[in-house]
Amino acid sequence: MPSISEFYGLSIYMYNNGREHNPPHFHVFYGDMECVIDIHKCKKVQGKMAPNKLKLILAWCVIHKDELLHNWELATKKMDLINIAPLV
């Protein structure tokens, strides 16, 4: 599962090996926490994340929604994903 961005200790990943399923989403890891974010809704749909980190993730999702959806299209075709700028 390739990393597509990292910021503030958060690692953002998306599978590109045919294992992903709808709705379009990405995975976030922070320490021992992991969550899944729905790209269309910019909402946590699974897992646990520190509230302050979740706010950062959701803001980043809103800012980069088009790029995330483009990566989703690439992932469904088992193609290489693009890196997305971190939140600064």
C-alpha positions in Angstrom: 0.0 0.0 0.0 1.9 3.1 -1.2 2.2 6.2 0.9 0.7 9.3 -0.9 1.4 11.9 1.8 2.9 12.5 5.2 2.5 15.4 7.6 2.4 16.0 11.4 3.2 12.4 12.1 0.3 11.2 9.9 0.9 8.7 7.1 -1.7 8.6 4.3 -2.0 5.5 2.2 -4.1 4.1 -0.6 -4.0 0.6 -2.0 -3.3 0.3 -5.8 -3.2 -3.5 -6.1 -6.9 -4.2 -6.8 -7.8 -4.7 -3.1 -9.7 -1.4 -2.7 -13.5 -1.2 -2.7 -16.0 1.6 -3.0 -16.7 4.2 -1.8 -13.4 5.9 -2.6 -11.3 6.2 0.5 -7.8 6.4 2.0 -6.1 5.0 5.1 -4.4 7.1 7.7 -1.9 5.8 10.3 -0.7 7.7 13.3 1.2 5.8 16.0 -0.9 2.8 16.9 -4.1 4.4 15.5 -5.6 3.8 12.0 -8.7 5.2 10.3 -10.3 5.2 6.9 -11.6 8.4 5.3 -14.4 8.6 2.7 -13.1 11.0 0.0 -16.4 12.2 -1.2 -17.8 13.0 2.2 -14.4 13.9 3.8 -15.6 11.9 6.8 -14.1 9.1 9.0 -15.9 5.9 8.2 -13.8 3.4 10.2 -11.2 3.1 12.9 -9.8 5.4 15.6 -7.9 8.7 15.4 -7.0 11.4 17.9 -9.6 14.2 17.5 -7.0 16.9 16.8 -5.3 14.8 14.1 -8.7 13.9 12.6 -9.4 17.6 12.1 -6.1 18.0 10.2 -6.9 14.9 8.1 -10.4 16.1 7.1 -9.1 19.6 6.3 -6.4 18.1 4.1 -9.0 15.9 2.4 -11.2 18.9 1.5 -8.2 20.7 0.1 -7.0 17.8 -2.0 -10.2 16.0 -2.9 -9.7 16.2 -6.6 -6.2 14.8 -6.3 -7.4 12.0 -4.0 -10.2 11.1 -6.5 -7.6 11.1 -9.3 -5.4 8.7 -7.2 -8.5 6.6 -6.6 -9.0 6.2 -10.4 -5.3 5.3 -10.8 -5.6 2.8 -7.9 -8.6 1.0 -9.5 -6.5 0.6 -12.6 -3.5 -0.8 -10.6 -1.4 2.2 -11.7 1.2 4.1 -9.7 -0.2 6.8 -7.4 0.9 10.4 -7.3 2.2 12.0 -4.1 0.0 14.7 -2.7 1.3 17.8 -0.9 1.2 17.7 2.8 -0.7 20.0 5.0 1.6 22.9 6.1 
